[in-house]
């Protein structure tokens, strides 16, 4: 069980997160994983061995899609860009419906990172 340095999920967790398994077992925290990937490029590199996990794969897809849609807001995230360039992650267009579903978590993430 490898320990990761988290920049966002620790702030919304009720306890100290010590591993990726802690996040995956907690549905509430798993919903924030995509934001952590946007804000924490090192974590995307560190979880390379977990990329086959469906929750991780979906979170990476969300992260890359939202990062691409709001690129002007975020600092450069080369790790996500490499996943896109290598076609390792499938992205989608952030439509109004998807935005309404995830905007709350998105806003929590950008406020935490002081990006607005």
N, C-alpha and C positions, 0 to 999 in steps of 0.2 A: 504494500500500500504506500504509494508515493505521496508526499505532501507538496502542495502547490501554494504559491504566493497569489492570493486573491486581492483584487483592488475594489470590487464592488459587492460581491456576494456576502463577504464578511459583515458589511454594514447593514444588510437587510436580514441577516441571520440572527437568531436568538442566542446562538452559542458559537464558539470558535469552530470553524470548519477546518478539518485537518486533512481531508482527502477528497478526491473526486467522487468516491463511492458515497460519502456523506451527502453530496449534492444530488447524486442520481437517485438515492433512496428517499429524498425529500422532494415531493412534487412541487411544493411552493418554491423552493430554491432552484429546482431544475428549470422553472419558467424564466428565471433571470440569467441563466447560463449564456444565452446568446448576447446579452449586453456585456457580460464579463468578457466574452471573446472579442468584442469590439474595443473595449477599453483596455484590454490586457493582451497584447500580441504575444507575449512570452508564454502565456497559458496555451495558446493555440499550438505553439511549437511543442510544449511539454506534453500535450495529450495526443500526440501522433499515434501512439499505440492503441488509443481508445476510439479512433475514428470510425471503426466499424459498428460501434454501438449506435442503435437507432436514435436515442435521445441526443447523443453528441452530434451525430450527422444532421439531425433536424436543427439543432441549435447553431451549428456552423452555417447551415443554409440560411437561417434567419439572420444571423450576424452579417453574413456577406451581402444579403439582399438589402438590409437596412443600411449597412455601411455604404453600399453603392448608391442608394437613394438619397442619403444625407451626407455624402462625402465631404461637402463644404463645411460641415459642422465638426467632423472628427479629425484628429491628427492622423497622419498617414499610418496605415497598418499594412506593412509589406507582407506579413504572413498571410493575412486574408487575401490580399491581391495575388499572391503566389498560388493559393488554392484555386482562385478563379481562373488564373492564366493556365494552370495545369489541368483544368476541367475536373478537379477532384470533388468539387461541391457544386450542386445544382442550385441556381438562384431563381428567384421569382420577382415579379414586379410588385412593389408594395402598393396595392390598390387602396382605395378609400375604406373598403370593408376590413381589410387586413390592418390598416392603420388604426381604425377604431377599436379593433380587438386588442392590439398590443401597445397602444399609445401610452397608457398609464405606466407600464414597465419601462418603456422607452424614455419617457420624461423623467422618471425616477433616476435612471442611469445617467442621463446628460446633466441633470441637476447635481447629482452626486459628484460627477467629474468636473463640475463647474464649467461646463461648455456653453452655458447660456445664462 
